[in-house]
Amino acid sequence: MGNHPSKKEKSSNGKKKLDDHKPVVSSTPSTVNKVHVATPSTSETKPYTPATQQQTQPTNTSAPSTTNKVDSSKSNTSVNSNQNSNKPEDKAKRLEEFFEKYKDPEDPTTIGPDGIVKLCVDLEVDPEDVVVLVLAWHLNAKQMGFFSKTEFISGLTKLGIDSLPKLQSHLPKFKKDLEDQNSFKDIYRFAFIFAKENENNKILDLESACNMLSLVIGDRYPHTERLKEFLLTQKSYRVLNMDQWLSILEFSKVINADVSNYDENGAWPVILDEFVEWTREKLKAQ
């Protein structure tokens, strides 16, 4: 199973460096000439002029450096501002770029299986990790292995996510969704819909059902492994419907591992009556 950073602006170097000597040369000679014209016999003033020039040079050479620092600061501020902008148009642009990175080259409106695997690699999660199912649940994805552009952008917008780092930082929250009883039940129900070959189907084949039981319930409840064994070895059923699927979750939550508290007269589906009978036979044989 299986989700583009913003472009950085190149910072300016600032103004071109001024020649260290030209400002001094352009202004000093006229001053020197005036001194010679006014006091031709006073030769003592001549040695003083170079010293004056040397003192003024650092002032001129330091100006470009100050300008560079200011320009660089403004440029960096501008880049950071663009990256962290919370303006709707900037967030939408980042989200669009995020989708573009993983879209199917043959169908630019969809992230396909390869794109989802690539997204999982970038997120540093296994494509078979249950958090990927939780992501699909948040996106309200209709087909396993595919995220449409509408699902991806709409779902992540609701979550306040517009980049890979933000999605990655959100993964722990997906795991917390599984700890909430109401969210878990909704995710479990979604797994049945998501795993169907066709969204119009009302049934789920047993192999897919068993895969989803492992993914969503796992060792959360004691019956998962035996349920899978029973479903894959019995000959009466080839598919499950939604009522049977939801009943399996409720059964897993309330029935003891040795099925001692199971009531055959309860409102359980027949498939679970048969599972309990099969389980009791196996326990006796041990």
HUHUCOR-V784462 format. One record per residue. SS is DSSP state (H for helix, E for strand, - for the rest). PSI is psi in whole degrees, 0 to 359 (NA if undefined). OMEGA is omega in whole degrees, -180 to 180 (999 if undefined). Layout:
# HUHUCOR-V784462
ss: <SS	SS>
psi: <PSI	PSI>
omega: <OMEGA	OMEGA>
This chain:
# HUHUCOR-V784462
ss: <-	-	-	-	-	-	-	-	-	-	-	-	-	-	-	-	-	-	-	-	-	H	H	H	H	H	H	H	H	H	H	H	H	H	H	H	H	H	-	-	-	-	H	H	H	H	H	H	H	H	H	H	H	H	H	H	H	H	H	H	H	H	H	H	H	H	H	H	H	H	H	H	H	H	H	H	H	H	H	H	H	H	H	H	-	-	-	H	H	H	H	H	H	H	H	H	H	H	H	H	H	H	-	E	-	-	E	-	-	E	E	-	H	H	H	H	H	H	H	H	H	H	H	-	-	-	-	-	-	H	H	H	H	H	H	H	H	H	H	-	-	-	-	-	-	-	E	E	H	H	H	H	H	H	H	H	H	H	H	-	-	-	-	H	H	H	H	H	H	H	H	H	H	H	H	H	H	H	H	-	H	H	H	H	H	H	H	H	H	H	H	H	H	H	H	-	-	-	-	-	-	-	E	E	E	H	H	H	H	H	H	H	H	H	H	H	H	-	-	-	-	-	-	H	H	H	H	H	H	H	H	H	H	-	-	-	-	-	E	E	E	H	H	H	H	H	H	H	H	H	H	H	H	H	-	-	-	-	-	-	-	-	-	-	-	-	-	-	-	H	H	H	H	H	H	H	H	H	H	H	H	H	H	H	H	->
psi: <185	NA	NA	113	152	155	134	142	141	125	145	153	355	195	161	141	135	150	131	333	333	314	323	316	322	334	330	317	320	325	319	317	319	322	319	324	319	323	73	331	351	91	348	339	339	313	339	332	314	323	320	319	319	325	327	340	315	327	318	322	338	339	312	323	318	319	318	317	318	313	318	320	317	319	316	321	320	317	312	323	319	322	324	9	137	13	139	320	326	320	320	322	317	321	323	316	325	314	317	328	333	1	155	124	335	344	89	359	6	145	116	188	317	319	322	321	317	319	317	320	315	328	349	43	152	134	337	4	143	338	334	324	319	321	313	322	316	326	351	45	144	338	132	134	3	138	120	161	319	315	315	309	316	315	315	329	317	329	352	29	131	16	165	313	322	321	319	319	344	347	320	329	327	322	327	332	326	340	340	125	316	316	319	316	321	321	319	316	317	324	322	314	317	327	349	146	327	132	341	346	150	8	159	130	154	324	314	321	316	321	319	326	317	318	314	312	313	230	19	321	160	351	354	308	318	322	316	316	316	311	324	348	335	161	359	335	142	342	167	148	176	321	316	318	314	326	326	320	312	318	314	326	325	344	134	160	329	10	23	335	17	132	111	339	2	176	48	149	153	326	330	330	315	323	318	316	316	319	317	321	320	320	324	324	346	NA>
omega: <179	999	999	-172	-178	-180	178	176	-179	-178	-178	178	-178	-178	178	180	177	176	-175	-171	-172	180	-179	-178	-175	-176	-171	-175	-178	179	180	-180	-180	-180	-180	-178	-176	-177	-176	-175	-178	-177	-176	-177	-175	-178	-175	-175	179	179	179	180	-178	-179	-176	-177	-179	180	-178	-175	-179	-176	180	-179	178	179	180	-179	-179	-179	-179	179	179	-178	180	178	-180	180	-179	180	-180	-178	-174	-177	178	177	-179	-178	179	178	179	180	179	-180	177	179	177	179	-177	-177	-173	-176	178	-179	180	177	-174	178	-173	166	-177	-179	-180	179	179	176	178	177	179	177	-180	178	-178	175	176	178	179	179	-177	179	177	174	179	175	179	177	178	180	-176	-179	-175	-174	180	178	-178	169	175	180	179	179	-176	-175	-180	-179	-179	176	179	180	-178	-177	179	-179	178	-180	-180	178	180	-180	-178	-176	177	178	177	179	177	176	-179	180	177	-174	-179	179	-179	180	179	178	178	178	179	-178	178	-179	-175	-175	-179	179	-179	-176	179	177	177	-179	179	180	-172	179	178	179	180	177	180	176	178	-176	-172	-177	180	179	179	178	-168	-171	-168	-176	179	177	179	179	179	-177	-176	-179	-180	-174	-174	-174	176	-178	173	171	-175	-180	178	-180	-180	178	178	178	-179	177	-178	-177	-169	-176	-179	-179	179	180	-177	-179	179	179	-179	179	178	-176	179	175	-179	-178	179	171	-179	178	180	178	179	-179	-179	178	-180	-179	178	-177	-177	999>
